[in-house]
């Protein structure tokens, strides 16, 4: 029997609980005492650089590999002692979708439904529901090899959705897709909020901001930060960005901007025309240097063509967290 649900960070019952998880391969400690939980119906972004421990953690969640220490519970079931129940609860799409390229879409999904142990009497309904949810009606009779990359990912996602699992674990589901295909997969995932618990691993950070309700950042096997995208930007960022388009020699403009009180960092975002550039100025926490910046630019004889403010992005936060951890190491 499953254990009682625990409280997730959002206050809702947890569908996934990872507690003191460690995984060692030979002399390499890939995951080091990792703990987090995911609420029922929540879409969580799982972020980290290559080799951070994301895929290893997800493989343990899906019972592909055992933990060295610690526990993972999915729907109250323990991945080590109750792996059959866990696997019935989870749909999994690894980075390389497990497709048989010479099969037709319908035949492949029927075969996967059989492999997953669904009763013969229910397979037609189960496959039909996955086909409908993933928008595959127009290609069900086509050979998978002849489909576009976007449709292949849809077929892989449909495979993960067979049987209407409560939990969906997606490892880089939009890798190799063009912007239109990414938007299609993103909309499919967003539509699952509240109905399924989703863990989404990706390197496309704007997609996380648009799709995920909460983010966990892992690096070098450790959890470095977690929270909503807005919370992470507020907690880790603590500053605003000022974007200024200035006409003038960069070597002369830069020291003027850096000398303004409240300015933390100055970089060129990109050239603009022949003699101008878009400057990215990061303000220190609690500071608003915009009036002084504008005055300094004009006073020193440069032309201020445009000035905007913008909060730090999730990508800025991610890079800060990873860089800070590396500096400590």
C-alpha positions in Angstrom: 0.0 0.0 0.0 1.2 3.6 -0.7 2.3 5.6 2.2 0.5 8.8 3.3 1.1 11.8 1.1 3.5 14.5 2.4 3.3 18.2 2.1 4.9 19.8 -1.0 6.3 23.3 -1.1 3.1 24.6 -2.6 1.1 23.2 0.3 -0.6 20.5 -1.9 0.0 16.8 -1.3 3.3 15.7 -2.9 3.1 13.3 -5.8 6.9 12.8 -5.9 9.3 12.9 -2.9 13.0 12.7 -3.3 14.8 12.4 0.1 18.6 12.3 0.6 19.1 10.7 -2.8 22.7 9.6 -3.6 24.0 7.8 -6.7 27.6 6.6 -7.1 29.1 5.2 -10.3 32.5 3.7 -9.4 34.4 6.6 -7.9 32.0 9.2 -9.2 29.3 10.6 -7.0 26.8 11.7 -9.6 24.0 12.7 -7.2 24.8 13.9 -3.7 22.2 13.9 -0.9 19.5 15.5 -3.1 16.0 16.2 -1.6 13.0 17.9 -3.2 9.3 17.2 -3.7 6.8 17.9 -6.5 3.1 18.6 -5.8 0.2 16.7 -7.4 -0.7 18.5 -10.7 2.5 20.7 -10.7 4.8 21.2 -13.7 8.3 21.4 -12.4 11.4 22.4 -14.4 14.5 20.5 -13.6 17.5 22.5 -14.7 21.3 22.0 -14.7 24.3 22.0 -17.0 25.4 18.8 -18.7 26.6 16.2 -16.1 24.8 17.9 -13.3 22.8 14.8 -12.3 19.5 15.5 -13.9 19.2 12.4 -16.1 20.5 10.2 -13.3 17.9 11.5 -10.9 15.1 11.0 -13.4 16.3 7.4 -14.2 16.1 6.6 -10.5 12.6 8.1 -10.4 11.5 5.8 -13.3 13.1 2.7 -11.8 15.7 2.4 -14.7 18.5 2.4 -12.1 18.6 2.0 -8.3 19.8 4.6 -5.9 22.9 4.1 -3.9 21.3 5.7 -0.9 18.2 7.7 0.0 14.6 7.2 -1.1 12.3 8.2 -4.0 8.5 7.9 -3.6 6.1 8.4 -6.5 2.4 8.4 -5.7 3.4 7.1 -2.3 5.2 4.1 -3.7 8.9 3.4 -3.1 11.0 3.1 -6.3 13.2 0.3 -4.7 10.5 -1.8 -3.0 7.5 -1.1 -5.2 8.9 -0.5 -8.7 6.0 -2.2 -10.5 3.5 0.2 -8.9 5.8 3.2 -9.6 6.2 2.2 -13.3 2.4 2.0 -13.6 2.1 5.5 -12.3 4.8 7.1 -14.6 5.0 8.0 -18.2 8.6 8.6 -19.3 10.1 10.2 -22.4 13.9 10.0 -22.4 16.0 12.4 -24.4 16.2 9.9 -27.3 12.6 8.9 -27.9 12.2 5.1 -27.9 10.7 4.8 -31.4 10.7 1.9 -33.8 11.2 3.9 -37.0 9.9 1.2 -39.4 6.5 0.8 -37.7 3.4 2.8 -38.4 2.3 5.2 -35.7 -0.8 3.2 -34.7 1.0 -0.1 -34.7 3.8 1.3 -32.6 1.4 2.7 -30.0 -0.6 -0.6 -29.9 2.7 -2.5 -29.4 3.8 -0.2 -26.6 0.4 -0.5 -24.9 0.8 -4.2 -25.0 4.3 -4.0 -23.6 3.0 -1.9 -20.8 0.5 -4.6 -19.9 -2.7 -2.9 -20.7 -5.6 -5.3 -21.1 -6.4 -6.1 -24.7 -10.0 -5.0 -24.3 -8.8 -1.5 -23.3 -5.9 -0.9 -25.7 -8.0 0.6 -28.5 -9.4 3.3 -26.1 -6.0 3.8 -24.4 -4.2 4.4 -27.8 -7.0 6.5 -29.1 -6.8 8.8 -26.1 -3.0 9.3 -26.5 -3.4 9.9 -30.3 -6.0 12.6 -29.7 -4.2 14.3 -26.9 -1.0 14.6 -28.9 -2.7 15.6 -32.2 -1.6 12.5 -34.2 -4.9 11.8 -36.0 -3.5 12.8 -39.4 -0.4 10.6 -39.2 -1.6 7.4 -37.5 -1.1 5.3 -40.7 2.3 6.7 -41.6 5.7 5.1 -41.0 7.5 6.9 -38.1 10.7 7.2 -40.1 8.9 9.5 -42.6 7.6 11.9 -40.0 9.1 15.2 -39.1 11.1 15.6 -36.0 8.2 17.4 -34.3 5.8 14.6 -35.1 8.3 12.0 -33.9 8.5 13.8 -30.6 4.7 13.8 -30.5 4.7 10.0 -31.0 7.2 9.6 -28.2 5.1 11.8 -25.9 2.0 9.7 -26.9 3.9 6.6 -25.8 4.6 8.2 -22.4 0.9 9.1 -22.1 -0.5 5.6 -22.8 -2.7 4.5 -19.9 -3.1 8.1 -18.7 -0.3 8.1 -16.1 -0.5 10.5 -13.1 3.2 11.4 -13.5 5.0 12.4 -16.6 8.8 12.7 -16.7 10.3 14.4 -19.8 14.0 14.6 -20.5 14.8 17.3 -23.0 11.5 16.8 -24.9 12.1 19.7 -27.3 15.8 19.0 -28.2 16.4 19.4 -32.0 13.0 21.0 -32.7 12.4 24.2 -34.6 10.7 27.2 -32.8 7.2 26.2 -34.2 7.6 22.6 -33.1 8.9 23.7 -29.6 5.8 25.9 -29.2 3.5 22.9 -30.1 5.2 20.6 -27.6 5.1 23.4 -25.0 1.4 23.9 -25.4 0.8 20.2 -25.0 2.7 20.2 -21.7 1.1 23.3 -20.4 -2.3 21.8 -21.0 -1.5 19.0 -18.5 -1.2 21.4 -15.5 -3.5 20.3 -12.8 -4.2 17.0 -14.5 -0.7 15.4 -14.2 2.4 15.9 -12.3 5.2 16.8 -14.8 9.0 17.0 -14.4 10.5 18.7 -17.4 14.3 18.8 -18.0 15.4 21.2 -20.7 18.2 23.6 -21.7 15.7 26.0 -23.2 15.2 28.3 -20.2 12.6 30.6 -21.8 10.4 27.5 -22.2 10.7 26.8 -18.5 9.5 30.3 -17.7 6.5 29.9 -19.9 5.7 26.3 -18.9 6.8 25.5 -15.4 5.2 26.5 -12.1 8.4 25.7 -10.1 12.1 25.2 -10.8 14.8 23.1 -9.2 18.4 23.8 -10.3 20.9 21.1 -9.8 24.7 21.4 -10.4 27.5 18.9 -9.7 25.0 16.6 -8.0 23.7 19.1 -5.5 20.4 21.1 -5.5 21.5 24.8 -5.7 18.2 26.6 -5.8 14.5 25.9 -6.1 11.2 27.9 -6.2 8.9 29.6 -8.6 10.7 31.4 -11.5 9.5 34.7 -10.0 10.8 33.8 -6.6 14.2 32.7 -7.9 14.6 35.9 -9.9 13.7 37.9 -6.8 15.9 35.9 -4.4 18.9 35.2 -6.6 18.8 38.3 -8.8 18.0 41.0 -6.4 18.6 43.6 -9.1 17.1 45.2 -12.2 18.5 45.5 -15.7 18.8 48.8 -17.5 19.1 48.6 -21.2 20.6 51.7 -22.9 21.2 52.4 -26.5 24.1 54.9 -26.6 25.9 56.5 -29.5 29.6 56.7 -28.7 32.9 54.8 -28.7 32.5 51.7 -26.4 35.9 52.2 -24.8 34.8 55.7 -23.7 31.2 54.9 -22.7 32.0 51.9 -20.5 34.0 53.7 -17.8 31.3 56.4 -17.6 28.6 53.9 -17.0 30.6 51.9 -14.4 31.3 55.1 -12.4 27.6 55.7 -11.7 26.7 54.9 -8.1 24.4 51.8 -7.9 25.8 50.1 -11.0 26.9 46.6 -10.4 28.0 45.4 -13.9 28.2 46.7 -17.4 28.3 44.8 -20.7 27.6 45.3 -24.4 24.5 43.4 -25.5 25.1 44.0 -29.2 26.2 46.7 -31.7 23.4 49.0 -33.0 24.3 50.5 -36.4 27.7 51.9 -37.1 28.4 54.1 -34.0 26.0 52.9 -31.3 25.6 49.9 -29.0 22.9 48.4 -26.7 24.4 48.4 -23.2 23.2 46.1 -20.4 23.6 47.7 -17.0 22.9 45.6 -13.9 21.8 47.7 -10.9 22.7 46.6 -7.3 19.9 45.5 -5.1 17.6 48.3 -4.0 19.3 50.8 -6.3 17.8 52.8 -9.1 20.7 54.4 -11.1 18.6 55.3 -14.1 18.5 59.1 -13.6 22.2 59.2 -12.9 23.0 57.0 -15.9 21.1 59.3 -18.2 22.7 62.4 -16.8 26.2 60.8 -17.0 25.8 59.8 -20.6 24.6 63.2 -21.8 27.0 65.1 -19.6 30.0 63.3 -21.2 28.8 64.1 -24.7 27.3 60.8 -25.8 23.9 60.5 -27.4 21.2 58.5 -25.5 19.0 56.9 -28.1 16.9 54.7 -25.9 16.6 53.5 -22.3 14.5 50.7 -20.9 14.4 48.6 -17.7 13.9 44.9 -17.4 14.0 42.3 -14.6 16.5 39.6 -14.6 15.5 36.5 -16.7 15.5 32.9 -15.5 18.6 32.4 -17.7 20.4 35.2 -15.8 19.5 33.5 -12.5 20.6 30.1 -13.8 24.0 31.4 -14.9 24.4 33.2 -11.6 23.6 30.1 -9.5 25.9 27.9 -11.6 28.8 30.4 -11.6 28.5 31.0 -7.8 28.7 27.3 -7.2 31.8 27.0 -9.4 33.5 29.9 -7.6 32.9 28.2 -4.3 34.3 24.9 -5.6 
